[in-house]
Amino acid sequence: MPALLDKVLRIGEGKQRRKLEAVAAQVNAIEDDFVSMSDEELRGLTEEYSTALILITHDLGVVAGMTNRINVMYAGYIVETATTLDLFAAPSHPYTIGLLHSIPRVDALAGEPLVPIEGRPPDMRRAPTFCPFAARCRWRLDVCWQENPPLRPTIEGTRVVMTGTGATHQIACFNPPTEEEAAAGKPLSPGFVSAPPPAGMIDEVGAGRIGSTADLEGLVADIQAEEGPLSLGPSAGGLPIPPEPEHHGERGIFHDD
């Protein structure tokens, strides 16, 4: 990527070149690991070059203090999108609510326990045909096991605005939690029971299971049974990958690129 940017920068002129330089600066910042930069340095990048900055992180504290808009992603899908103020004021997707209940809060009562999200992320070697969060969701309905919900405004009939401070709050959920349920971190409707999974699917809700080393070992065993030995290094999707084929030559052992 740096070599390509250098080539493009030699071609660009004037305003175009300044924009390309801003992109180059951001790419270099990401390559150097943005967490080593201060908030002021990151803001300085956007102000100096009049450009946007995308942060990819699980640190909700950084997100709250550094961003204007948030996309919450799960299993490769955007499940909630809103301005930063709207999302923290009214989290509306079960996954977002789970994230916020699993981190410490300065206004929490003394001794109030954190509530981790039960279960494991889905196996991303197989793209889900239903809601990817269904197995871990306490609010799921039967339809959640059948369809992957599209993004829709939290207020039905709202005109969708994609940019700016008035960006529409949208979620991908068939059964959005109420404001009271979001605060409690669980369904409050009397008699409500999460829809059971189809035959052969694992129900992660209520089992008290949190992703563990045993879970990972089980997943690795499943992959090995299907695909052979695995490399210890993670893939881009977070799963172990088969090792690259080795070739023996005069200069020693090398791998395919």
Number of C-alpha atoms within 10 A of each C-alpha: 9 11 8 9 15 13 10 14 17 10 10 14 11 7 9 11 15 15 17 19 18 19 17 19 14 20 16 14 16 16 11 11 10 17 13 10 12 10 13 9 12 17 14 12 17 14 11 9 15 12 12 14 15 11 16 10 10 10 10 13 10 13 16 15 10 17 16 15 20 21 17 18 13 16 16 11 15 16 26 26 26 26 21 19 15 19 22 16 10 17 26 27 26 29 20 20 22 20 17 20 19 14 14 12 11 6 6 10 8 7 6 9 12 13 14 16 23 19 21 16 15 16 15 13 9 7 11 16 12 14 24 24 22 28 24 22 25 21 22 23 19 14 15 23 21 14 14 19 18 14 17 20 18 19 10 8 8 12 10 13 13 13 11 10 14 12 17 21 26 27 25 22 25 20 15 18 23 17 13 11 17 22 14 13 19 17 19 14 10 6 7 11 12 18 18 16 17 11 6 6 10 12 17 20 17 12 9 10 14 13 13 11 9 9 14 14 11 12 15 18 15 12 19 15 10 9 11 12 15 17 12 12 12 12 11 8 12 10 19 19 20 17 13 12 9 10 10 9 8 5 6 7 9 12 10 7 5
